[in-house]
Amino acid sequence: MARNADDEFLIAKPRRPSLARVLCYTPYCKCLCSTFLLFGCIAYALLCHFKHSAYSGLQPLWIHQHGACAQGYNLVPILLAVMLYTIYIMECWNCRRKLANMKKISIDDAVKYLNLLRESVPVVWWKSINYHYARRTRQITRYRNGDTLPATQVFYERVDTQAAGSVFIYENCGIKDITRQIAQLNKHRVTRIRLSKGFVFACLQAANEFEEQRTRFFNENEAKDDYMQVREGMELDGCDFVDELLCFDSLPFYLHPVIFWFFSIFLLSWPLRITAECCTSLLNLQLNKLFGTNYLSPSSMHYTGPLTRTSSIRSDQLEAALMDQQYFIVPSYSQAILLAAQQPTCLFSSNYAPLTNDPYILTNYGAIANNNNNDECMSLPVFPRRPLSVSRSMSYSKLQPENPLLPPRRPSIRTPRSFSLAGLSRWSSTANEYQRLSSPDPSDEAPPPYEVALRMVAPVYDRLRASFGSARRASFKLLPTEEA
């Protein structure tokens, strides 16, 4: 049931209104009242004609001097009926004029137009007009007692000095269209689509960014003159926005102009209009643009920020492209720090390139300054390499103090950090081999930025990229592909 509620919220379907709904929202009261008054006048005139022969002229005038159908009174319903019929015809013309001005397109064209509106780029704009009032004088002529008296009149005229405009720049916060999808439009013969537009914010950060740009624009222009007139709104770039559409494949009989005027002449316009409203389906659609999608979590359905591993984990095509290009996933900040901490230990064999990536050394992050360029890393025993498909954690324990390339031992030993990237460690799981690694204590200084940590571990994942690509490409080919 929850899924059905979500589908109804995300999908818009045309609905045919009931008779009670039509009478409540579109009763056409003017047409109904004028029709009833016309029928009353006609009934009054017929009563006088058939009962008293008020319009025959055969009876003497003194017979009908009193009563509702007396001479003179019998002309009142006729005159009133003529005036009401004129008002009725004008109201019918006005109703037909509104229907003629409504944009009529086919169902396929309506779907294309709605898709164009959904893909269009919103432009949220602000406009300001600075102005002041200037005191003016003019000569006028007044007449008093037949004499002409010249006079000077003082008035104030508005003078516009400057007009400025600006738009909301949303490149940083991101944007996404969250308009509901339209379904079952072709199942209805005639559908009236009422469109509206608006925008919302995905988070408070995007709303603050919008308010900051808007406030900055108004603050820059409000001091340029005494008064400022402000206008703001939203437009859709690349398309003309229409408030109301009438889509059908073939024009039904109750919408044909000839049928409409035929029924209107015989005072049957109101029943025809109610029939047309009951047979026309309604669809209210609001075009919503969501700002701030780059600030959302990658797991959100509205996220449009940079592509990450978590946001593309279920995309088989993207995985295949990554395998073909042999891309390697950039490590996170914590992984980069842990990779940087093991650079001077020379865990890899001598055929690997040195891990130093920059000419300078960042202290307190696992990098050791080496004054002698000819010094080599201390030779450590090389252990069999574990397979890449197995993940293990590597704990740090005390290091031997006599190693000149390793950081000095600290008196306080904290909880060892763990590293879970598979295939980097050559140490076995024996207790003696775990004792060869020490737990470097974090220093009192702040950790390095993420970019610096990536530069420190750049050689590590550059060497692993080729091996990871070949192994994962072979495993990816074994996965079944989803059919469209």
Contacts in CASP RR format, 6 or more apart in sequence:
PFRMAT RR
TARGET T0000
AUTHOR 0000-0000-0000
METHOD contacts of the structure
MODEL  1
MARNADDEFLIAKPRRPSLARVLCYTPYCKCLCSTFLLFGCIAYALLCHF
KHSAYSGLQPLWIHQHGACAQGYNLVPILLAVMLYTIYIMECWNCRRKLA
NMKKISIDDAVKYLNLLRESVPVVWWKSINYHYARRTRQITRYRNGDTLP
ATQVFYERVDTQAAGSVFIYENCGIKDITRQIAQLNKHRVTRIRLSKGFV
FACLQAANEFEEQRTRFFNENEAKDDYMQVREGMELDGCDFVDELLCFDS
LPFYLHPVIFWFFSIFLLSWPLRITAECCTSLLNLQLNKLFGTNYLSPSS
MHYTGPLTRTSSIRSDQLEAALMDQQYFIVPSYSQAILLAAQQPTCLFSS
NYAPLTNDPYILTNYGAIANNNNNDECMSLPVFPRRPLSVSRSMSYSKLQ
PENPLLPPRRPSIRTPRSFSLAGLSRWSSTANEYQRLSSPDPSDEAPPPY
EVALRMVAPVYDRLRASFGSARRASFKLLPTEEA
9 180 0 8 1.000
10 180 0 8 1.000
10 181 0 8 1.000
11 180 0 8 1.000
11 181 0 8 1.000
11 182 0 8 1.000
11 183 0 8 1.000
12 180 0 8 1.000
12 181 0 8 1.000
12 182 0 8 1.000
12 183 0 8 1.000
12 283 0 8 1.000
12 284 0 8 1.000
12 285 0 8 1.000
13 182 0 8 1.000
13 183 0 8 1.000
13 184 0 8 1.000
13 283 0 8 1.000
14 184 0 8 1.000
14 185 0 8 1.000
14 187 0 8 1.000
14 188 0 8 1.000
14 191 0 8 1.000
14 193 0 8 1.000
14 281 0 8 1.000
14 282 0 8 1.000
14 283 0 8 1.000
15 281 0 8 1.000
15 282 0 8 1.000
15 283 0 8 1.000
16 188 0 8 1.000
16 278 0 8 1.000
16 279 0 8 1.000
16 280 0 8 1.000
16 281 0 8 1.000
16 282 0 8 1.000
17 25 0 8 1.000
17 277 0 8 1.000
17 278 0 8 1.000
17 281 0 8 1.000
17 282 0 8 1.000
18 278 0 8 1.000
19 274 0 8 1.000
19 278 0 8 1.000
22 274 0 8 1.000
22 277 0 8 1.000
22 278 0 8 1.000
23 274 0 8 1.000
26 277 0 8 1.000
28 95 0 8 1.000
28 270 0 8 1.000
28 273 0 8 1.000
28 274 0 8 1.000
30 91 0 8 1.000
31 88 0 8 1.000
31 91 0 8 1.000
31 92 0 8 1.000
31 95 0 8 1.000
31 269 0 8 1.000
31 270 0 8 1.000
31 273 0 8 1.000
32 270 0 8 1.000
34 84 0 8 1.000
34 87 0 8 1.000
34 88 0 8 1.000
34 91 0 8 1.000
35 88 0 8 1.000
35 267 0 8 1.000
35 269 0 8 1.000
35 270 0 8 1.000
37 80 0 8 1.000
37 84 0 8 1.000
38 81 0 8 1.000
38 84 0 8 1.000
38 85 0 8 1.000
38 88 0 8 1.000
38 267 0 8 1.000
39 267 0 8 1.000
40 77 0 8 1.000
41 77 0 8 1.000
41 78 0 8 1.000
41 80 0 8 1.000
41 81 0 8 1.000
41 84 0 8 1.000
42 77 0 8 1.000
42 81 0 8 1.000
44 68 0 8 1.000
44 77 0 8 1.000
45 55 0 8 1.000
45 74 0 8 1.000
45 77 0 8 1.000
45 78 0 8 1.000
45 81 0 8 1.000
47 69 0 8 1.000
48 54 0 8 1.000
48 55 0 8 1.000
48 68 0 8 1.000
48 69 0 8 1.000
48 74 0 8 1.000
48 77 0 8 1.000
49 55 0 8 1.000
49 56 0 8 1.000
51 69 0 8 1.000
52 64 0 8 1.000
52 69 0 8 1.000
53 59 0 8 1.000
54 64 0 8 1.000
54 69 0 8 1.000
54 70 0 8 1.000
54 71 0 8 1.000
54 74 0 8 1.000
55 74 0 8 1.000
61 71 0 8 1.000
64 70 0 8 1.000
64 71 0 8 1.000
64 74 0 8 1.000
65 71 0 8 1.000
67 73 0 8 1.000
88 264 0 8 1.000
88 267 0 8 1.000
88 269 0 8 1.000
89 264 0 8 1.000
92 260 0 8 1.000
92 261 0 8 1.000
92 264 0 8 1.000
92 269 0 8 1.000
95 269 0 8 1.000
95 273 0 8 1.000
96 257 0 8 1.000
96 260 0 8 1.000
96 261 0 8 1.000
99 246 0 8 1.000
99 255 0 8 1.000
100 257 0 8 1.000
102 244 0 8 1.000
102 245 0 8 1.000
102 246 0 8 1.000
103 242 0 8 1.000
103 244 0 8 1.000
103 245 0 8 1.000
103 246 0 8 1.000
104 245 0 8 1.000
104 246 0 8 1.000
104 247 0 8 1.000
104 248 0 8 1.000
105 113 0 8 1.000
105 245 0 8 1.000
105 246 0 8 1.000
105 247 0 8 1.000
106 247 0 8 1.000
106 248 0 8 1.000
106 249 0 8 1.000
107 185 0 8 1.000
107 186 0 8 1.000
107 191 0 8 1.000
107 247 0 8 1.000
107 248 0 8 1.000
107 249 0 8 1.000
109 247 0 8 1.000
110 185 0 8 1.000
110 191 0 8 1.000
110 193 0 8 1.000
110 245 0 8 1.000
110 247 0 8 1.000
111 182 0 8 1.000
111 185 0 8 1.000
113 239 0 8 1.000
113 245 0 8 1.000
114 182 0 8 1.000
114 193 0 8 1.000
114 285 0 8 1.000
116 239 0 8 1.000
117 179 0 8 1.000
117 195 0 8 1.000
117 236 0 8 1.000
117 239 0 8 1.000
117 241 0 8 1.000
117 287 0 8 1.000
118 177 0 8 1.000
118 179 0 8 1.000
118 287 0 8 1.000
119 177 0 8 1.000
120 236 0 8 1.000
120 237 0 8 1.000
120 238 0 8 1.000
120 239 0 8 1.000
121 175 0 8 1.000
121 236 0 8 1.000
121 237 0 8 1.000
121 238 0 8 1.000
122 175 0 8 1.000
122 197 0 8 1.000
122 199 0 8 1.000
122 234 0 8 1.000
122 235 0 8 1.000
122 236 0 8 1.000
122 237 0 8 1.000
122 289 0 8 1.000
123 167 0 8 1.000
123 234 0 8 1.000
123 235 0 8 1.000
123 236 0 8 1.000
123 237 0 8 1.000
124 167 0 8 1.000
124 168 0 8 1.000
124 170 0 8 1.000
124 199 0 8 1.000
124 210 0 8 1.000
124 232 0 8 1.000
124 233 0 8 1.000
124 234 0 8 1.000
125 165 0 8 1.000
125 166 0 8 1.000
125 167 0 8 1.000
125 168 0 8 1.000
125 232 0 8 1.000
125 233 0 8 1.000
125 234 0 8 1.000
125 235 0 8 1.000
126 165 0 8 1.000
126 166 0 8 1.000
126 167 0 8 1.000
126 214 0 8 1.000
126 217 0 8 1.000
126 218 0 8 1.000
126 230 0 8 1.000
126 231 0 8 1.000
126 232 0 8 1.000
126 233 0 8 1.000
127 163 0 8 1.000
127 164 0 8 1.000
127 165 0 8 1.000
127 230 0 8 1.000
127 231 0 8 1.000
127 232 0 8 1.000
128 163 0 8 1.000
128 164 0 8 1.000
128 165 0 8 1.000
128 217 0 8 1.000
128 218 0 8 1.000
128 221 0 8 1.000
128 222 0 8 1.000
128 228 0 8 1.000
128 229 0 8 1.000
128 230 0 8 1.000
128 231 0 8 1.000
129 160 0 8 1.000
129 162 0 8 1.000
129 163 0 8 1.000
129 228 0 8 1.000
129 229 0 8 1.000
129 231 0 8 1.000
130 160 0 8 1.000
130 161 0 8 1.000
130 162 0 8 1.000
130 163 0 8 1.000
130 164 0 8 1.000
130 221 0 8 1.000
130 222 0 8 1.000
130 224 0 8 1.000
130 225 0 8 1.000
130 227 0 8 1.000
130 228 0 8 1.000
131 158 0 8 1.000
131 159 0 8 1.000
131 160 0 8 1.000
131 161 0 8 1.000
131 225 0 8 1.000
131 226 0 8 1.000
131 227 0 8 1.000
131 228 0 8 1.000
131 229 0 8 1.000
132 158 0 8 1.000
132 159 0 8 1.000
132 161 0 8 1.000
132 225 0 8 1.000
132 226 0 8 1.000
132 227 0 8 1.000
133 156 0 8 1.000
133 157 0 8 1.000
133 158 0 8 1.000
133 159 0 8 1.000
133 226 0 8 1.000
133 227 0 8 1.000
134 156 0 8 1.000
134 157 0 8 1.000
134 159 0 8 1.000
135 154 0 8 1.000
135 155 0 8 1.000
135 156 0 8 1.000
136 154 0 8 1.000
136 155 0 8 1.000
136 156 0 8 1.000
136 157 0 8 1.000
137 152 0 8 1.000
137 153 0 8 1.000
137 154 0 8 1.000
137 155 0 8 1.000
138 152 0 8 1.000
138 153 0 8 1.000
138 155 0 8 1.000
139 150 0 8 1.000
139 151 0 8 1.000
139 152 0 8 1.000
139 153 0 8 1.000
140 150 0 8 1.000
140 151 0 8 1.000
140 152 0 8 1.000
140 153 0 8 1.000
141 148 0 8 1.000
141 149 0 8 1.000
141 150 0 8 1.000
141 151 0 8 1.000
142 148 0 8 1.000
142 149 0 8 1.000
142 150 0 8 1.000
142 151 0 8 1.000
143 149 0 8 1.000
161 224 0 8 1.000
161 225 0 8 1.000
162 221 0 8 1.000
162 224 0 8 1.000
162 225 0 8 1.000
164 217 0 8 1.000
164 221 0 8 1.000
165 217 0 8 1.000
166 213 0 8 1.000
166 217 0 8 1.000
168 210 0 8 1.000
168 213 0 8 1.000
168 214 0 8 1.000
168 291 0 8 1.000
169 213 0 8 1.000
170 206 0 8 1.000
170 209 0 8 1.000
170 210 0 8 1.000
170 291 0 8 1.000
170 292 0 8 1.000
172 209 0 8 1.000
172 294 0 8 1.000
173 205 0 8 1.000
173 206 0 8 1.000
173 209 0 8 1.000
173 291 0 8 1.000
173 292 0 8 1.000
173 293 0 8 1.000
173 294 0 8 1.000
173 295 0 8 1.000
174 206 0 8 1.000
174 291 0 8 1.000
174 292 0 8 1.000
174 293 0 8 1.000
174 294 0 8 1.000
174 304 0 8 1.000
174 305 0 8 1.000
175 289 0 8 1.000
175 290 0 8 1.000
175 291 0 8 1.000
175 292 0 8 1.000
175 293 0 8 1.000
175 304 0 8 1.000
176 289 0 8 1.000
176 290 0 8 1.000
176 293 0 8 1.000
176 302 0 8 1.000
176 304 0 8 1.000
177 287 0 8 1.000
177 288 0 8 1.000
177 289 0 8 1.000
177 290 0 8 1.000
178 200 0 8 1.000
178 288 0 8 1.000
178 289 0 8 1.000
178 290 0 8 1.000
178 302 0 8 1.000
179 285 0 8 1.000
179 286 0 8 1.000
179 287 0 8 1.000
179 288 0 8 1.000
180 285 0 8 1.000
182 283 0 8 1.000
182 285 0 8 1.000
185 191 0 8 1.000
185 247 0 8 1.000
185 283 0 8 1.000
188 281 0 8 1.000
189 248 0 8 1.000
189 249 0 8 1.000
189 250 0 8 1.000
189 252 0 8 1.000
189 279 0 8 1.000
190 246 0 8 1.000
190 247 0 8 1.000
190 248 0 8 1.000
190 252 0 8 1.000
190 255 0 8 1.000
190 279 0 8 1.000
190 280 0 8 1.000
190 281 0 8 1.000
191 246 0 8 1.000
191 247 0 8 1.000
191 248 0 8 1.000
191 280 0 8 1.000
191 281 0 8 1.000
191 282 0 8 1.000
191 283 0 8 1.000
192 244 0 8 1.000
192 245 0 8 1.000
192 246 0 8 1.000
192 280 0 8 1.000
192 281 0 8 1.000
192 282 0 8 1.000
192 283 0 8 1.000
193 244 0 8 1.000
193 245 0 8 1.000
193 246 0 8 1.000
193 247 0 8 1.000
193 283 0 8 1.000
193 285 0 8 1.000
194 243 0 8 1.000
194 244 0 8 1.000
194 282 0 8 1.000
194 283 0 8 1.000
194 284 0 8 1.000
194 285 0 8 1.000
195 241 0 8 1.000
195 242 0 8 1.000
195 243 0 8 1.000
195 244 0 8 1.000
195 245 0 8 1.000
195 285 0 8 1.000
195 286 0 8 1.000
195 287 0 8 1.000
196 243 0 8 1.000
196 284 0 8 1.000
196 285 0 8 1.000
196 286 0 8 1.000
196 287 0 8 1.000
197 234 0 8 1.000
197 236 0 8 1.000
197 241 0 8 1.000
197 286 0 8 1.000
197 287 0 8 1.000
197 288 0 8 1.000
197 289 0 8 1.000
198 234 0 8 1.000
198 286 0 8 1.000
198 287 0 8 1.000
198 288 0 8 1.000
198 289 0 8 1.000
199 234 0 8 1.000
199 288 0 8 1.000
199 289 0 8 1.000
199 290 0 8 1.000
199 291 0 8 1.000
200 288 0 8 1.000
200 289 0 8 1.000
200 290 0 8 1.000
200 291 0 8 1.000
201 207 0 8 1.000
201 210 0 8 1.000
201 290 0 8 1.000
201 291 0 8 1.000
201 292 0 8 1.000
202 290 0 8 1.000
202 291 0 8 1.000
202 292 0 8 1.000
202 293 0 8 1.000
202 295 0 8 1.000
202 296 0 8 1.000
202 302 0 8 1.000
203 292 0 8 1.000
203 295 0 8 1.000
203 296 0 8 1.000
205 292 0 8 1.000
205 295 0 8 1.000
206 291 0 8 1.000
206 292 0 8 1.000
206 295 0 8 1.000
210 291 0 8 1.000
214 232 0 8 1.000
218 228 0 8 1.000
218 230 0 8 1.000
221 228 0 8 1.000
222 228 0 8 1.000
234 289 0 8 1.000
235 241 0 8 1.000
236 287 0 8 1.000
246 280 0 8 1.000
252 276 0 8 1.000
252 279 0 8 1.000
253 259 0 8 1.000
254 260 0 8 1.000
254 272 0 8 1.000
254 275 0 8 1.000
254 276 0 8 1.000
254 279 0 8 1.000
255 276 0 8 1.000
259 272 0 8 1.000
260 269 0 8 1.000
260 272 0 8 1.000
263 269 0 8 1.000
263 271 0 8 1.000
263 272 0 8 1.000
264 272 0 8 1.000
290 302 0 8 1.000
293 300 0 8 1.000
293 302 0 8 1.000
293 303 0 8 1.000
293 304 0 8 1.000
293 305 0 8 1.000
294 303 0 8 1.000
294 304 0 8 1.000
294 305 0 8 1.000
296 302 0 8 1.000
296 303 0 8 1.000
297 303 0 8 1.000
298 305 0 8 1.000
298 308 0 8 1.000
298 310 0 8 1.000
298 311 0 8 1.000
299 310 0 8 1.000
299 311 0 8 1.000
303 311 0 8 1.000
307 318 0 8 1.000
309 329 0 8 1.000
312 318 0 8 1.000
312 319 0 8 1.000
316 479 0 8 1.000
316 481 0 8 1.000
316 482 0 8 1.000
319 476 0 8 1.000
320 476 0 8 1.000
323 469 0 8 1.000
323 472 0 8 1.000
323 473 0 8 1.000
323 476 0 8 1.000
324 473 0 8 1.000
326 465 0 8 1.000
326 466 0 8 1.000
326 468 0 8 1.000
326 469 0 8 1.000
326 470 0 8 1.000
326 473 0 8 1.000
327 465 0 8 1.000
328 461 0 8 1.000
328 462 0 8 1.000
328 464 0 8 1.000
328 465 0 8 1.000
328 468 0 8 1.000
328 469 0 8 1.000
330 454 0 8 1.000
330 461 0 8 1.000
331 339 0 8 1.000
331 421 0 8 1.000
331 454 0 8 1.000
331 457 0 8 1.000
331 461 0 8 1.000
333 450 0 8 1.000
333 453 0 8 1.000
335 419 0 8 1.000
335 421 0 8 1.000
335 457 0 8 1.000
336 450 0 8 1.000
336 453 0 8 1.000
336 454 0 8 1.000
336 456 0 8 1.000
336 457 0 8 1.000
337 365 0 8 1.000
337 447 0 8 1.000
337 448 0 8 1.000
337 453 0 8 1.000
338 417 0 8 1.000
338 419 0 8 1.000
339 419 0 8 1.000
339 421 0 8 1.000
339 424 0 8 1.000
339 456 0 8 1.000
339 457 0 8 1.000
339 460 0 8 1.000
340 365 0 8 1.000
340 366 0 8 1.000
340 367 0 8 1.000
340 448 0 8 1.000
340 453 0 8 1.000
340 456 0 8 1.000
340 457 0 8 1.000
341 365 0 8 1.000
341 366 0 8 1.000
341 396 0 8 1.000
341 417 0 8 1.000
341 440 0 8 1.000
342 366 0 8 1.000
342 419 0 8 1.000
342 424 0 8 1.000
343 355 0 8 1.000
343 356 0 8 1.000
343 366 0 8 1.000
343 367 0 8 1.000
343 456 0 8 1.000
343 457 0 8 1.000
344 355 0 8 1.000
344 366 0 8 1.000
344 367 0 8 1.000
344 368 0 8 1.000
344 377 0 8 1.000
344 405 0 8 1.000
344 406 0 8 1.000
345 380 0 8 1.000
345 406 0 8 1.000
345 437 0 8 1.000
346 377 0 8 1.000
346 378 0 8 1.000
346 379 0 8 1.000
346 380 0 8 1.000
346 405 0 8 1.000
347 380 0 8 1.000
347 424 0 8 1.000
347 425 0 8 1.000
347 426 0 8 1.000
347 427 0 8 1.000
348 426 0 8 1.000
349 382 0 8 1.000
352 463 0 8 1.000
353 459 0 8 1.000
353 463 0 8 1.000
354 459 0 8 1.000
355 459 0 8 1.000
355 460 0 8 1.000
356 367 0 8 1.000
357 455 0 8 1.000
357 456 0 8 1.000
357 458 0 8 1.000
357 459 0 8 1.000
358 455 0 8 1.000
358 456 0 8 1.000
361 367 0 8 1.000
361 368 0 8 1.000
361 369 0 8 1.000
361 370 0 8 1.000
362 448 0 8 1.000
362 452 0 8 1.000
362 456 0 8 1.000
363 369 0 8 1.000
364 443 0 8 1.000
364 445 0 8 1.000
365 447 0 8 1.000
365 448 0 8 1.000
365 453 0 8 1.000
365 456 0 8 1.000
366 407 0 8 1.000
366 440 0 8 1.000
367 456 0 8 1.000
368 405 0 8 1.000
368 406 0 8 1.000
368 407 0 8 1.000
370 405 0 8 1.000
375 405 0 8 1.000
377 405 0 8 1.000
378 403 0 8 1.000
378 404 0 8 1.000
378 405 0 8 1.000
378 406 0 8 1.000
380 436 0 8 1.000
382 426 0 8 1.000
383 426 0 8 1.000
383 427 0 8 1.000
383 428 0 8 1.000
383 433 0 8 1.000
384 426 0 8 1.000
384 428 0 8 1.000
385 423 0 8 1.000
385 426 0 8 1.000
386 392 0 8 1.000
386 422 0 8 1.000
386 423 0 8 1.000
386 425 0 8 1.000
386 426 0 8 1.000
387 423 0 8 1.000
388 422 0 8 1.000
388 423 0 8 1.000
388 467 0 8 1.000
388 468 0 8 1.000
388 471 0 8 1.000
389 422 0 8 1.000
389 471 0 8 1.000
390 422 0 8 1.000
390 423 0 8 1.000
391 420 0 8 1.000
391 421 0 8 1.000
391 422 0 8 1.000
392 420 0 8 1.000
392 422 0 8 1.000
392 425 0 8 1.000
392 429 0 8 1.000
393 418 0 8 1.000
393 419 0 8 1.000
393 420 0 8 1.000
394 418 0 8 1.000
394 419 0 8 1.000
394 424 0 8 1.000
394 425 0 8 1.000
394 427 0 8 1.000
394 437 0 8 1.000
395 416 0 8 1.000
395 417 0 8 1.000
395 418 0 8 1.000
395 434 0 8 1.000
395 437 0 8 1.000
395 439 0 8 1.000
396 416 0 8 1.000
396 417 0 8 1.000
396 437 0 8 1.000
396 438 0 8 1.000
396 439 0 8 1.000
396 440 0 8 1.000
397 416 0 8 1.000
397 434 0 8 1.000
397 435 0 8 1.000
397 436 0 8 1.000
397 437 0 8 1.000
397 438 0 8 1.000
397 439 0 8 1.000
398 409 0 8 1.000
398 413 0 8 1.000
398 435 0 8 1.000
398 438 0 8 1.000
398 439 0 8 1.000
399 406 0 8 1.000
399 407 0 8 1.000
399 409 0 8 1.000
399 436 0 8 1.000
399 437 0 8 1.000
399 438 0 8 1.000
400 406 0 8 1.000
401 408 0 8 1.000
401 409 0 8 1.000
406 438 0 8 1.000
407 440 0 8 1.000
409 438 0 8 1.000
410 440 0 8 1.000
410 441 0 8 1.000
412 441 0 8 1.000
413 439 0 8 1.000
413 441 0 8 1.000
414 439 0 8 1.000
414 441 0 8 1.000
414 442 0 8 1.000
415 439 0 8 1.000
416 439 0 8 1.000
417 439 0 8 1.000
419 425 0 8 1.000
424 460 0 8 1.000
424 464 0 8 1.000
427 433 0 8 1.000
427 434 0 8 1.000
427 436 0 8 1.000
427 437 0 8 1.000
447 453 0 8 1.000
448 456 0 8 1.000
END
